[in-house]
Amino acid sequence: MTKYPDVEPGLKEEVPWSDSLTTYDKEHFRTYLRFLDASADNASYAEMAQVMLGIDAVQEPERAWKAARSHLDRAN
């Protein structure tokens, strides 16, 4: 059993940015929706990073924040 079973394969720590929809966006649309739902439920960046990205925010708080913020910004 994997440590973080809900992490979608192929996720990057920083979302590739573009003015238009990217292949990465299309491949990880479900994850973006999860970020938007979590944000609407007032989940912390630490929670989002751990559950959706598999990053332990206690061990790596800055990495977790940057990765979660990157995905949430792109989702928005």
Residue pairs with C-beta under 8 A, 6 or more apart in sequence:
3 54
4 50
4 51
4 53
4 54
6 51
6 52
7 52
7 53
7 54
8 28
8 30
8 31
8 52
10 27
10 28
11 28
11 31
11 52
11 53
11 71
12 24
13 53
13 55
13 63
13 66
13 67
13 70
14 66
14 67
14 70
15 24
15 70
15 71
15 73
15 74
16 22
16 24
17 74
25 32
25 74
28 71
31 52
31 71
32 71
32 74
32 75
33 75
34 52
35 48
35 52
35 68
35 71
35 72
35 75
36 72
36 75
36 76
38 47
38 48
38 51
38 52
39 48
39 72
45 57
45 64
45 65
45 68
45 69
45 72
46 57
46 58
46 61
46 64
46 65
46 68
47 57
48 68
48 71
48 72
49 55
49 57
49 63
49 64
49 65
49 67
49 68
50 56
50 57
50 64
52 68
52 71
53 64
53 67
53 68
53 71
55 63
55 64
55 67
55 68
56 64
57 64
57 65
